[in-house]
Amino acid sequence: MPPTGLEAVFLDHRDKLLRFLRARGAGEAAEDLVQDLWIKLGTRADGPIANPVAYLYRAADLLMIDRYRSRRQAERRDQLWEEDRHPLDGRAPSPEREVSARQETARAAAVLAAMGERKSAIFRRVRLDGVPQRRVAEEFGVSLSTVESDLRDVARALLKLKDEIR
């Protein structure tokens, strides 16, 4: 059964869509984007389109923009990851940064202390020592749900502190 409707328009304009995407900077990814557009058309469930050619070009353009943004976000995430792993690249931190880090650490320790001995100990065992929650529950003689609840409480308190610091 030959394609009809939007699929037929797509097939008629496939080469033009490729040229359009390449001209917009998609480069070698243009072929992949056209394929993604074809798949997207196959899953489309809404009604008829008044101007199918314009629709295809706009959809192709949006796919390219989405891919660009996704790639940019991934690169930024990787860059931040590397900066976190090697924040100073052998340089000593500035005195201001050292003081700030000590103050933030003291505030985090105070938040943990305010949570109570059991909650802070459970947090340290699970998050810092890497002990499985089930084993921590056995060590403390509490249920697994209590360990999970304590971890949630501490996480909320630390997130609140993080928001205050930033």
C-alpha positions as CSV (number, residue, x, y, z in Angstrom):
1,M,0.0,0.0,0.0
2,P,1.7,3.3,-1.1
3,P,2.0,6.0,1.5
4,T,-0.6,8.7,1.6
5,G,-1.1,12.0,3.3
6,L,1.8,13.4,5.3
7,E,4.0,10.3,4.6
8,A,3.7,10.8,0.9
9,V,4.6,14.5,1.2
10,F,7.6,13.5,3.3
11,L,8.8,11.1,0.7
12,D,8.4,13.7,-2.0
13,H,10.4,16.3,0.0
14,R,12.9,14.0,1.7
15,D,15.9,15.2,-0.4
16,K,14.9,18.9,0.1
17,L,14.6,18.3,3.9
18,L,18.1,16.8,3.9
19,R,19.5,19.9,2.1
20,F,17.6,22.2,4.4
21,L,19.0,20.5,7.5
22,R,22.5,20.5,6.1
23,A,22.2,24.2,5.3
24,R,21.0,24.9,8.8
25,G,24.2,23.3,10.2
26,A,23.1,19.7,10.9
27,G,26.0,18.3,8.8
28,E,26.3,14.5,8.9
29,A,23.5,14.3,11.4
30,A,21.0,15.5,8.8
31,E,20.4,11.9,7.6
32,D,19.7,10.8,11.2
33,L,17.3,13.7,11.7
34,V,15.3,12.9,8.6
35,Q,15.1,9.3,9.8
36,D,13.9,10.6,13.3
37,L,11.3,12.7,11.5
38,W,10.0,9.7,9.5
39,I,9.7,7.7,12.8
40,K,7.9,10.6,14.4
41,L,5.5,10.8,11.5
42,G,4.7,7.1,11.9
43,T,3.7,7.6,15.5
44,R,1.6,10.8,14.9
45,A,-2.0,10.4,15.9
46,D,-3.6,13.9,15.4
47,G,-5.7,15.0,12.5
48,P,-4.9,16.5,9.0
49,I,-2.5,19.3,8.6
50,A,-3.3,22.4,6.6
51,N,0.2,23.0,5.2
52,P,2.1,19.7,5.3
53,V,5.3,21.0,3.7
54,A,5.6,23.8,6.2
55,Y,4.8,21.3,9.0
56,L,7.6,19.0,7.8
57,Y,10.2,21.8,7.6
58,R,9.2,23.1,11.1
59,A,9.3,19.6,12.6
60,A,12.8,18.9,11.0
61,D,14.0,22.3,12.3
62,L,12.8,21.5,15.8
63,L,14.4,18.1,15.8
64,M,17.7,19.7,14.9
65,I,17.4,22.3,17.6
66,D,16.5,19.6,20.2
67,R,19.5,17.5,19.1
68,Y,21.8,20.6,19.3
69,R,20.5,21.5,22.8
70,S,20.8,17.9,24.0
71,R,24.4,17.7,22.7
72,R,25.2,21.1,24.3
73,Q,23.8,20.0,27.6
74,A,25.7,16.7,27.5
75,E,28.9,18.6,26.8
76,R,28.2,21.0,29.6
77,R,27.4,18.1,32.0
78,D,30.7,16.4,31.0
79,Q,32.6,19.7,31.5
80,L,31.1,20.2,34.9
81,W,31.9,16.6,35.8
82,E,35.5,17.0,34.8
83,E,35.7,20.3,36.8
84,D,34.3,18.5,39.8
85,R,36.7,15.7,39.5
86,H,39.7,18.1,39.0
87,P,38.5,21.4,40.3
88,L,41.8,23.1,40.7
89,D,44.1,21.1,38.3
90,G,47.0,21.1,40.8
91,R,46.5,24.6,42.0
92,A,45.9,25.4,45.7
93,P,42.4,26.8,46.4
94,S,42.2,30.5,47.2
95,P,42.1,31.4,50.9
96,E,38.5,32.7,50.4
97,R,37.5,29.3,48.9
98,E,39.1,27.4,51.8
99,V,37.3,29.5,54.4
100,S,34.0,29.2,52.5
101,A,34.4,25.4,52.3
102,R,35.2,25.1,56.0
103,Q,32.1,27.2,56.9
104,E,29.9,25.1,54.6
105,T,31.3,21.9,56.1
106,A,30.6,23.2,59.6
107,R,27.1,24.1,58.7
108,A,26.5,20.6,57.2
109,A,27.9,19.0,60.3
110,A,25.6,21.2,62.4
111,V,22.6,20.1,60.4
112,L,23.6,16.5,60.8
113,A,24.0,16.9,64.5
114,A,20.6,18.6,64.8
115,M,19.0,15.6,63.1
116,G,19.8,13.4,66.0
117,E,22.4,10.7,66.6
118,R,20.6,7.8,64.9
119,K,19.7,9.7,61.7
120,S,23.2,11.2,61.3
121,A,24.9,7.8,62.0
122,I,22.6,6.1,59.5
123,F,23.3,8.8,56.9
124,R,27.1,8.4,57.4
125,R,27.0,4.6,57.2
126,V,24.9,4.6,54.0
127,R,26.0,7.7,52.1
128,L,29.6,8.0,53.2
129,D,30.7,4.4,54.1
130,G,28.6,2.9,51.3
131,V,27.0,0.2,53.5
132,P,23.8,-1.2,52.1
133,Q,20.6,0.1,53.7
134,R,19.5,-3.4,54.7
135,R,22.7,-4.1,56.6
136,V,22.5,-0.7,58.3
137,A,18.9,-1.5,59.4
138,E,20.2,-4.7,61.0
139,E,23.1,-2.9,62.7
140,F,20.8,-0.3,64.2
141,G,18.0,-2.7,65.0
142,V,15.5,-0.8,63.0
143,S,13.3,-1.6,59.9
144,L,14.5,-0.9,56.4
145,S,11.6,1.7,56.1
146,T,13.0,3.5,59.1
147,V,16.4,3.7,57.5
148,E,14.9,5.0,54.3
149,S,12.8,7.5,56.2
150,D,15.8,8.8,58.1
151,L,17.8,9.1,54.9
152,R,14.9,11.2,53.4
153,D,14.8,13.4,56.4
154,V,18.6,14.1,56.3
155,A,18.5,14.6,52.6
156,R,15.7,17.2,52.9
157,A,17.6,19.0,55.6
158,L,20.8,19.1,53.6
159,L,18.9,20.3,50.5
160,K,17.5,23.1,52.5
161,L,21.0,24.0,53.6
162,K,22.2,23.8,50.1
163,D,19.5,26.3,49.0
164,E,20.4,28.6,51.8
165,I,24.1,28.5,50.9
166,R,23.5,29.3,47.2
